Amino acid sequence: MNGIEIIGLGKAVPKTRLKNDDLRQYMDTSDEWIRSRTGIEARHLCTGEESLTDLAAEAARRAMENAGIAPEEIGLVICATCTTDYMVPSMACAVQEIAGIPGGIPAFDINAACSGFVYGLQLIHSLMNAGSICRPERSCALLIGGEQLSKMLDFSERSVSVLFGDGAAAAIVRVSAEKRFFCHTAAEGDRGALYAHTVGRNQIPMLEFEGKKTVSENPLRVSESLASEIMRDGYLKMDGQKVFRFAVHVLASEIDEMEAQSGISAEDIDYIVCHQANCRIIDYVRKQRKLPAEKFFMNLREYGNTSGASIPLALADMKDRGMLKPGIRIFCVGFGAGLTWGGCYLEF
Ligand code: UT7
């Protein structure tokens, strides 16, 4: 099997930037608590007319520009997201329309929460090597990690809402005979550790919309009590300490897995790019493995936890800082709701 390589990266984040202290107008929190417990200093959140779909399309446009390719060369579009704007169509199809990527190619979304980008790379590797997806003239895949977590945040509840941010980043990927690629993904079904419920709008018994009561007589509606439970659980809920323990465990085990698959030790790898959830998770594993801080690229200080967007946002920032020179080798590790996790080895 051939490997895959990333030949272009682009990102787009919302204009509104909230510093930790800005959150104090909504909840009882402090810059000191957020910074010392998580390493986060700011996050970007969609406001006004900004939408996730537009951010994702802009990230895609910039990634194509960075790769020096035209939309006509894209043969596959995958969006990794758990906060898509539309139940249908997929964000991938919406981006295809906005970014002017011609039809006749597969485009779809995947939801593996914060591990979505690693899952996406694994899919692209398998699909492109199978030979049935991309025609020679459309040999590039577009993989986007994009999230608008702010849709699910309850700003009256401080333990979760301070952690997350919005953003999108995209990678142009193609098969390579020279660059090696290894990947491992996994999941362990758990609905309680990290979740947000969703419901069809016609199932809610009574909705006030523009002063009118709507869908009151829909026979498909759920009970009043289930509806209020779903409405309450529509906000992101997390058992922080359980997820913390899980994250530390899988981060360490995926580093081991990537060392075994690539034959390169963590000491010798150039960078380890982890899902940006909490600097204490990364520090814990880094100290356990006696690895230097410089090996772990971090940008969560600026964006907070952006779920499926966090690994590509980190790669796009590394590209902007000139860190992705030819020959650079990286382990990426994602972990999140599902619970899902995964690691991959990339060569630039
Ligand atoms: O993206 C998916 C992966 N996600 C993760 O990996 C997240 C993993 N979990 C974590 O990063 C941490 O568990 C958190 C950062 C979410 C929480 O840190 P913690 O050290 O586990 O704090 P805690 O929830 O145990 O709360 C400690 C205290 C509590 O007060 P008391 O009961 O000790 O008086 C909380 O009420 O901190 C309080 N607290 C806050 N105080 C100020 C919780 N949130 C806040 C806040 N500001 N925003």
Boltz pocket constraint, residues with backbone or C-beta under 6 A from the ligand:
constraints:
  - pocket:
      binder: B
      contacts: [[A, 28], [A, 29], [A, 30], [A, 33], [A, 34], [A, 37], [A, 38], [A, 114], [A, 158], [A, 159], [A, 160], [A, 162], [A, 163], [A, 194], [A, 239], [A, 240], [A, 241], [A, 243], [A, 244], [A, 247], [A, 277], [A, 278], [A, 281], [A, 305], [A, 307], [A, 335], [A, 336], [A, 337]]
      max_distance: 6.0
